[in-house]
Structure formats: C-alpha cells, structure tokens
Amino acid sequence: LAHRGPDSEGSYTDETIVLGHRRLSIIDTSPAGNQPFYSEDGNLVLVFNGEIYNYLELKAELSDTTFKTSCDTEVLLAAYRKWGIDCLGKLNGMFAFALWDKGAKELYLVRDRFGIKPLYVSRQGQHLVFSSEMRALLSSGLVPKTLDKDALVDYMRYQTVQTPATIIEGVEMLLPGHFVKVTDNETSHHSYWNATTDYSEAGEKMSTDEIQQEVYDRLKNSVKLRMRADVPFGAFLSGGIDSSAIVGLMSEVATQPVSTFSVTFEEDEFSEAPFSNMIAQKFATNHTEIKLSVNDFLNDLPNALAAMDHPSGDGPNTYVISKVTKSSGITMALSGLGGDELFAGYDVFKRILSLQSKRWVMSFPKGLRSAGTGLLKRIRPGTSSEKIHALLGQDYLDFEYVYPINRQLYLDSRIPKLLNRSSLPQNSNKHWIESHLSYGSKGFDLPWLSKVSVAEMYTYMQNVLLRDSDQMSMAHALEVRVPFLDHELAEFVLGVTDNVKYPHSPKKLLVDSLGDLLPNEIVNRPKMGFTFPWAVWLENELKDFASDRLMNLARRDEFVHSTIEKLWNQFLARKLPWSRIWPLIVLENWLTENGIH
C-alpha cells in the first residue's frame, strides 16, 4: 500500500486486532495528523482513507471538544464519540475507514455513500482481513489466490465484477453506503444511505427556474467543499461539459488561477485539444497539455496494468493523466466523473425511454419477434443487432429486463461459447435492479431517467469508473475528488422529474442550470468520452502484446480456446470492436501478474 500513502506509515496492535495505515497528507500535513489516530483516552483507534469535506462545519457543531490538530481525521473521531455510528449521516465526503473500540471490543468498517473509496474484506476462518486494495489481501498469505468462477461470468458480461463480489473467491467489496459491525459473537451488515430511498422530492414543488438555481447552488457548494486542501491541487479537463463545468465553478471560487490537465493525441480524430484549450483560455487556467504518442503510451502500459488492483476494461486513461498531474507538483485533482450518470448524459438514457414507448411490440407473438430480429442479425450482423434480438426475445420490456442487456459486453447467449460451462449464474445487474427498483420499493417511484441514473451509479460507475479512478490515481499518490457525487446534490437531482431533465440536448438540466458559464461550442460539441485510440494501437503497436495474452487466456481451463482465437481474428478483420477484446487482454494480464489460479 506504500504507493497510496508515501508521506508516513503507522500501525497499532493488541491481542485482538492489527491496524496499519499509509498516509497521503492533504489536510493538515503535519505529523499530528498521522495515523492510526487515537482518542484522548486511548480507547478508540481509527485508520481512515479519504476526506471529510465538511469537517469545518462539523467542528463547529463539536464546540465542546478541544481539538489538537487541524485535520479531518480528528473531527471524524470526535463525531463518532459524540453521535456514535449515527455520525455517518452527518459526513459529506469520500471515505473508507476502520474504527476499533478497545473497551467494547467492537470494530466498525465503513464505506462512503457512492463507493468512491474502496474497502475489500475477506473472512478466512477466525481471521477477518480488510484493506483499501485487494492485492494487499492477496499478499497477506491469508487469502487463497483462487479465481471465482461465477464472478468470471460477471466479468464477461460487464468487464468488471458487481459489488459485493470480486474476481477472487472469498474476497468481497464492502457495499457503498454500508458499514459492518464486528464483535466476538457476530458480524452484521448495515445500510446507512441508498440513492434509491434517500432521494429528495423537494423539486416537485419548484418551478423549472428554481430547480436550475438549486442545482447550480448545490454543485457550486460541492466544488467549494472539495477545494479544501493544504496542498497544491488542480482539475482534469477534457473539454467536455462535465469537466468544463467543474473548472468553470472552481474558477469562480478560487482566488488564483486553477491548474488544469488534459491528454491530447497525435491522432487528431481522437484529440479533444481544441475544446480543452478553449476552456483553459476562457477561465485563464494554468493549463498543461499532455501530448501522447504511441511510444509514450507503450512505455507506460506495463506500469498502468501493474497498477491495476482489480481487472477492468478501463483504467490506463486515468493512469497517464494522473502521472503527469502528480509530476507537475499536484497532490489532489477534481474530476467530472459522475456528471453523465447524474444528468442523463449517456445514450442509454434515451434508449431506455424510447423502449418504454415501444411496449406495443411485445403484443406480437414471441416467435414472430424472434424471427424478425433473427433476420436483422443476418442482414446487419453486430452487437447492436444481437442486443435488439435479446431484448425482443424476452417476455417483458420492463426496466429490470431492458437495462442489464444495454451494458453487457458479451450477451448470455455467447458466454457459454466463451467459457467452459453450460449454465450461468443470475445476472448481478438484474438482481440489483429487482432488489432496489422493483414494484413495492421506494426506488420504483423514481422518475424513469433517475432509475437509469441509479442503475448506472450502482453498476458501471461504481464498479468500473470509480474503481479505476481510485486505483490508477492512487498509483501515483494523487487524490481525485468528484464534485458531481456530492450526496446532497445527487439526492436533489434524482428527485427531479423527467420532463425537466429529459435529454433533448446533452445534459440539458445541468447546462441550463449553469447559465452562460460554458461556451456554446462546448455544450453542442459531439460527445467523445475520455478514451484512447485502442483499435489503431491493437492492430499495430500492441498487436503482439494482445495476441500473447489472448492465447494464454485461451489455454486456461475456464475458456474455450477456439472461441478466443475466433474473437481475435474477427477483431483483426475489423468485424469486432476493440472494446470486446481489450477486457480479455487485461484479465489475462492481471491473473498472470497476481498468480491467480
């Protein structure tokens, strides 16, 4: 864990527990903030990863406490002493922490509301081991390096594994918005926040103008809170709506120019440089443009993959920009992650709404529907046609049937041809939706677009975007903060009705709320996303690298050799997108590097 916290290390040991900590100093960088952190009477011991952004406001509420430091860690411990575990409801931040009560012999393991900070847990006999990274658990010698076969199916479906499961058998990720209480007699899991139940309906009584003002005020306050730091900080800037909004609001709050960082490419078709430069000039930022060549990327790719704590189809993007940001003297950066999920920025939002208006299709006999979509697959082969075939081959077009297919990498009809197994476990995304958004739950009453938002947040965002952002930035000891995932902002936006939020144009509610903050060129630009030109590289410079790993994967007992070979050949013939190949390459590389069997 040393890469996550290079500033200090510490540990605590008694007859029951061992706690260790590596510190990345952000608030109160003095040794007084080092951890483990102890209560004044020595009874409470805390190891804490993350930030409590509203620590100053909490400190004011804790006026009867004498503080010896200026760090948020001490405030967190004081909050627990005053309010007990109910203090979690008062915290605004990103965090994972372990709190040991020596007198009561109780351990609390806690994770923030959105799962921004990771916390892996494994029960091995009489031992309970936990860490911010799974590789720390694997290196403990207590956790067997065994591949979870059902989680492998999840990975084939979604290029990641849905929390609480992980790719390793016996290792779980603590759910976001949850805590675990461990005593001598039992281990109990508790939820303290959930987006599907804790959203606000305040917007129902507001005019559109009032809603937009409320969104602006909450987002600006979120940005302001996340600019609290005693170290140099900046922002990732792609030139898209989300990152540009964050930079614009930072510039309104800051008393000096904001430092911004963007990745540009030698291949002009992938470069967002004109847009990021436009925002940098508008807000007079200290802008650093990272011009990436193939050789630069090839040199960094082994290190990026080595930094991967859990396999995922994403990640090297954040590794590269984090490396240059850190080397520029920045210790903390703000990111626009979460804007697409909260403000309906992805195409999946439009697709889901469109399908709801086409339920009449399901009145046709199932056989007729399958025949029609089967013909479509033959005329226009590809992922899109396969998904249409799968969607219309179901009994219903309800949300829990439609959404899981939209995000699938490989459909269930293909996976048995990839893996040596005839039956598949329950779809984890479908199970989550049935548990939280089905008829009878409060989540069922969410507006349609908000249902898609929370489904995105608890699946793709949490298990791909946030996990990758954390592991790749912390590989360089760079802390990334995400203002769009302020729970007070999210609670309000999720309760806003579809007719106010409907995406006629990209992220309409967000754009309208920002007024004239962003230029029209940014608002109306084509959506590119923060991605690399993988297809070009995999066909050329990365061809041998990719081929070697795919053939090694094909030789594993879990996979069908001929299918892996066929997929690679289809990609080389440009009949399969790179996004179907890259997650398999990453998986094999990770399994080999970590000795997983």
N, C-alpha and C positions, 0 to 999 in steps of 0.2 A: 504493500500500500504506500510505499515511500513516495512514489510519483504523485500521489494525490495530495500529500501534505509534506512539503520539503522544509517547512520552517521550524518544526520541533516535533518531538515524539515523547510519549509518556505511557505508563501502564499502571494498573492497580491490580493487586492480587490478595485474595483472602482464602479461607478454607473452602469457599463455595464457588467463587467466580474469578475470572481473569478478564480485565478490560484493557484494551490497547487503543491508542489514538495517534494519528499523524495529522499535524495542523498545517493548514493553509491560512495564513493570517490575513484577514480582510478588515475587520472592525477591531479596534484596539490591538495593535500589532505588538504590544509589549509582552514580555514573558508572563505577566499577570494573567493573561487570557489563555495560557497553555492548559492542556487537558491531559488526563482526567481532571475534572473540576469538582471541588468538594464543597458541601455546605459548611457553614461556620462551625457547626457542632461535629462535623466529620461523618454524619450518619448517611448522607446522600452522596452518591458518586455518579457523575454524568460524563458520557462521551457523546459528542454531538457533531454531526456533519451538516453543513448548510448555513442558513441565515434566518434570523427572525427580524424581518424588515421593520416591524412596528415596535421594536424594543424600547424606543424612547417614550412612546405613548404608554407602554406597559410599565415602564419605570416610574412614570408619573402616578400611575394607579397604585404602585407599590411604595408609596412615600414613607411608610413606616419601616422600610428596610434600609439599612445602611450598606451602600454598595462600595466595594473596594476597587473595582475596575470600571472601564467604560465599555466592556464587551457585552454582546447579546447573550453569551453563554451564561453569565451570572444572572441576567434577567430571567432567562428560561428556568433556571434552578429556583430562583425566588418565586416565580409564578407558580411552580409546582408546590412549593412549600405553603403558599397561601391558599391556592384553589384546588390542590390535588390534581388528578388527571383531567379534571374539567377545564384546566388551563388550556387544553388543546383548542378549545373553541375560541379562545382569545388570540391565538397566534396567527399572524399573517407572514407567511414565509415559505421557504423550501427547506426540508429537514428530514433527517433520519437520525434517531438517537436512541441510546440505551441508558436507562436511569436505574441505578441499583440502590434500594433501600436496605441498608445493612440490618437495622433493627427489626424490621418486619420480614426480612429475607424475601423481598419481592423485587422482581425485575420487570421493567416496562420496556418494550421495544416499540418504537413509534415511527410512522412514515407520514409525510405531508399529504395534503388533500389530493393532489394530482399525480403523485408518484414522481416528482421531479428528481428527488434524490433516491437512490436505490438502497435496498436493505434485503440481503439474502439470508435465509435461515435454514438450518438443517438439524433434524433430531437424529442422533446416532446413539442408540442405546440410552445410557444415562446422561449422555452429553447433549447439550444444546449449543450449537455454534452459529455465529452470525457475523456478517461483515458487509461493508459497502461494495465489495467485489466478490464474485463467485470464485475467481482464481485464488483468492486468499483462503477460502474454504477448502479448495482442492489441494492447496499446498500444506494444509494443516496435518495431513495424514489421517484425519478422522473421517473424511468423506470419500467413499469409493468413486473412482472416475468411470462411472457407468452411464452409458447413453440411455436416456428414457425413450423407449420405443414409441409410446403414444405421443410424446412431445415432438418426436421427429415428424409425425404426421402433421401436427400443428405447424411446424416449420415449413413443410412442403405446401401447406395451404396458404400461410401468411408471411413467409420469410422471417418469422420470429416465433416465439412461444408465448401464449397468452398467460399473464399472471393469474394465479399464483404459481403455475408450473414453470419449470425451466428445462433446458435441454439435458440436464443432469438428473438422474434418478435420485430422489431423496432430498433434493435442494429446492426450496421454494422462495419466491419473492413475496415479501410482505405486501399485502394489498394496499393501494393508496387510500388515505383517509381512515386507516385502521391502526390499532395498537394491539399488542399481545401482552398479556399479564402472565408472568411465570412465577409460581410458588412451588414449595416442596410437593404439594399434592396435585396440582393441575396446571395446565397451560390453556388459557382461554383467549379467544379472539374477539375483538370488539370493533365496531364501526363507529367513528365519531363524526363523519361527514360523507355525503354522497351527492353528486350532482343531480341525480335523478329524483332526489327527495328534498334537497335543501335549496332549490331554486326559488327566486322571488317572483311574486305575481304583481309587484308594485307597478310595473309598466302598463298593466291593463287599465289603470285609471289615469294614465297620462296621455297627452297629445303627442303626435309624432315629434314635434319640436322639443317637447320636454324630454322625451326618450333620448333624442340625439344629444341634448345637453347633458343628460345624466351619464350617457356612455362616455362622452368627452371628459367630463369631470372625473369619473372613476378611472379611466385609462390614464389620464394625466397624473392623478394621485398615485396610481400604481407605479408609473415610471419614476415619479419623485421619490417614493419609498425605496425603490430599487437602485437609486443613485447614492444611497448612503454607504459610504466606504471610506476607509483611511488609507487606501492605496490607489494608484492610477487606474482609471477604467475607461472603457470605450464602448463601441457597438459594432455588431456585424451589419454590413449594409450591402444588400444585393441590388437595390433599386426597385424592388417590388413594393407593393402597397404596405405590407406589414412592417418590414424593416425601415422603410422610409417614414412611416408614421412614428415609430419609436424614436428615430433620430430627430425628427421634427419636434416632438414633445420634449426630448432631452434638451434640445437647443433652447426651448422656451424656459426650461427650469434652470439650466446651467448658467454659471457666472463667467465661464470661459469656454472657448471652442471645444466641441466634442471630438474625440478621436474616433474615426471610423475606418473599417477594414472591409475590403471586398476581394473576391477571387475573379480574375479575368483569364480568358483563354486565347491561345494563339489561333484556334479555330474560331473565326468571327461569328459563325452561326450559333455558337454556344455562349458567346460573351455578353454579359449584361453591363459592360463598362459604360456605355453612353448614359444609361439610366442611373447607375450609382454615382457617376460623376456629376450628373445634373443635381441630385440631392445634396451631394457634398458641397457643390458651389452655392446652392440656394441657402443652406444653413451654415456656410462658412466653416466646415469641419476641417480638422487635421486629418486628411484622408490618405490612407495607404492602399494602393492597388497592388495586388499580388498577381503578377503575370505568370501564369502557369504553362510550362512547356511539357511535352511528353516525358522528357528526361527528368525533369523536376519531379513529376508525379511518380515515375518508375522508381526513382531513388527513394521516395518516401513511402511507397506502397507497402513494403515489408514491415516497416515500423508501424504504419497505420493498422495493418492486420494484426500485428503483435500486440497492439494496444487494446484490441477487442476483447472485452471481458465475457461477452456472450455473443454467439453468432447472430448476424443480422444482415439483411440485404442492403443496408445503408451504412454510412459512417465515415468513410475516408474523406468526404467533403469537409466535415467539421474538423477532422484531424488537421488538414492542411491549413485552414484559416486560423485555427487555434494556435498552431505552431508559430505562424508569423505574428499573430497578435501578441502572444506571450514574449516573443523575441524583441518586440518593439517596446517592452517595458510595461505592458498592461497586465494586470492581475485579475481583472474582472471585466466582463463584457455583457451587454444587453443584446438579446436576440428577439426577432419577430416570431419565433416559434409559438404556435397556438392560435395565431390570427385566422388561419384558414378554417380551423376546427370550430372556433367560436363564432365567426361571422360568415359561415357558409361559402367558403372560397373555392372548394373543390367541385369538380364536375359531378361527383357522386350526389351532391345535394340536389342538383337539377334532375338527375336521373331518377332518384327516389321519388321526387314529387311527380315527375312525368308518369312513372309507373302507376302511381296511385290513381291517376286519371284514366288509366287504361285497363282497369279491372274487368271491363266487359269482355276482354279477350278470353278470360277464364271461363266464360259461358260456353265456349266451344269444347267439344269432347277432347279429352287429354290426348287420345291417339291422333286426332287431326292436328292438334297443336304441335305434337312431336314430329309429325310428318312434315309440317311446314317449316319448322326450324331446322329439321334434319336436311331438307333441301337447301336452306340458306347456308348451312355449314359446307355443303358440297360446292355451291356456287361461289361463296365468298369465305374460304377457309381462314381461320384465325381465332384469336382469343375472344374477340367481341362476339362473333357468331356462336362460339361454344357457350358463352355465358348466357346469351339470349335463349339458346336451346335448353340450358339448365334451368333458367328462370321459368320458362313457359312449360317445362316438363313437370313442375311441381303442382300441388293441389291448390295452393293459395298464393296470392301476391301480397300477403301481409308483411309488415316490416321485418319480422323475425325470419322470414323466408327469403326476402329480397336482399337485405343488407349484407349478410355474410358472403353471398356469391360475388358482390361487387368488388370486394377487396381480395378475393382469392388469387393466389399466384398460380397454383395448379388446382383444377376442379377435382371433385371426388371421383369422377369417372376416370380420370387419368392417374390418380395416385397409386392404385393397385398395379398399374403397369410400370411405375417407378420403383415401388417398394415391394419387397417380398412378403406381402401379407394380403390376405383375401378380404378381411373385414377392417373397417376403420372405426376409431373411437368417435364419440359425439363431437360435433363441431363446437369448439370452445366459444367462438364469437356468437353463434346461435344460442348457445346455452346462457351466455351473459345477457343477451337481449331478452330471452324468455324469463330470466330471473328478475330483471330490473325494469323492463318496458312493456311487459305483457298486461293484459286486461286485469284490472283489480289493483294494480300498483299505482302509486302517485306518478311514477315515470310515464305511465300510459297516457296521462293527461297533458304531457308536454306538447307544445306545438310540433308539427312534423319536422321542421328544419332543426329544432332543438333535439329531437330524438336522434337525428343523424349526427348532430354535434356530439352528444354524449357517447354515442356508439363509436365515433371516431376517437374521442378522447380516451375512452377506456380500452380501446383495442390498438389501432395503428399508432396514434400519437404516443400513448404510454409505453407500448412495447417495442416500438421501432424508433420514433423520433426522439423521445426523451431519454431512452436508454443510450442511444448512440451519441446524443449530445453530451450526456454526462461522461461516458467512458472515453470519448475522444478528446474532449476539452480537458478533463482532469488528467489525461495522459501527460499534459503539459503544465499541470497545476494552474490551469485557467478556470476560474469560476464563471459559469454562464447563467444569467438571470433572465427570466421570461415574463415580462410585464403582462402579456395577454392572459396569463394563467393566475392572475390575482383572483382569489375566490369571490371577493365582493363584486368585482366586475363580472365574472362568469355567472354568478347567481342572478344578477340582474338581466344580463343578455339572454340567458337561457329561458327566461320567462316572457321575453318579447314575442309577440305573435308573428306568424309568417307573413302577413300582409305588410308589416313594417320592414321585415328583414328580407323578404323574397329577393333572390339574386338576379334581377333583371340585368344588372351590371355587376362587375366583380365587387363582392363585399359591400353592397350598397349601404347598409346601415352604418358600417364603420366609416366609409368615405363621406357620407352625408354628415355624420357626427363631427368629422374633422374640419368641416367647412372648407376654407380655402388654404388649408395647411399644405396640401400636396398639389403639385402642378398637374394639369390635365394629361400631360404626356405619361405621367406615372400611373394615374388612375385608369387610363384607357389602353395601356400597353398590353401586348399579348403576354399571357402567363407562361413563364419558362420554368420556374422552380429552380432550386439550388442544386444543380446536378452536373456531372461531368460527362464528356462525350465518350461514354463507355463503349458503345458499338464500334466506333472508329478504332479505339485502342485494342479492344479484344480481337479484332480482325487482323491487327498488325503487331504492335509492340508487345502486347500482353498475350499473344496467341499461344506461345509455348507454355507460359506460366499457367494459363487457363486449362490448356489441354492436359498437362501433367496432373493437375489437381482433380479434374473431372475423371480421368482414367483411374486414379487412386480411389476416388469415391465409388466408381463403378465396381471396383474389386471388393468393396465391403459387402458383408453378408446381407445387410439390410436392403441393398439396392439391386435392381435388375440391370446387369451390365449392358445388355443390348439397347435398353431404353436410354441410358445416359449417353451412349455413343450416338444414338439417333438424334437426340436433342442437340448435341454439339454440331453434328453435321447439318442439321436444319438451320442452326444459327449461322453457320459459315455460308450456307446457301441463301441467307437473308430471308428465311421462311419462319424464323422465330426471333422475337425481340430479345435484346441483351438482358432485359430485366428477368427473363425466365432462367437465364444461365448463371448470372453473377451470384445469386444467393447459394447456389450449389457449390460454386468455387470457394466462396467464403466458408461455408460449412465444413468442407473437407480440410481446408487450411487450418481452421480452428480446432477441429477434432485431432488432427495430427500434432499441432503445436502443443496441445494440452494433454496428449496421451490418453484420449478417451477411447474406451473400447465398448 
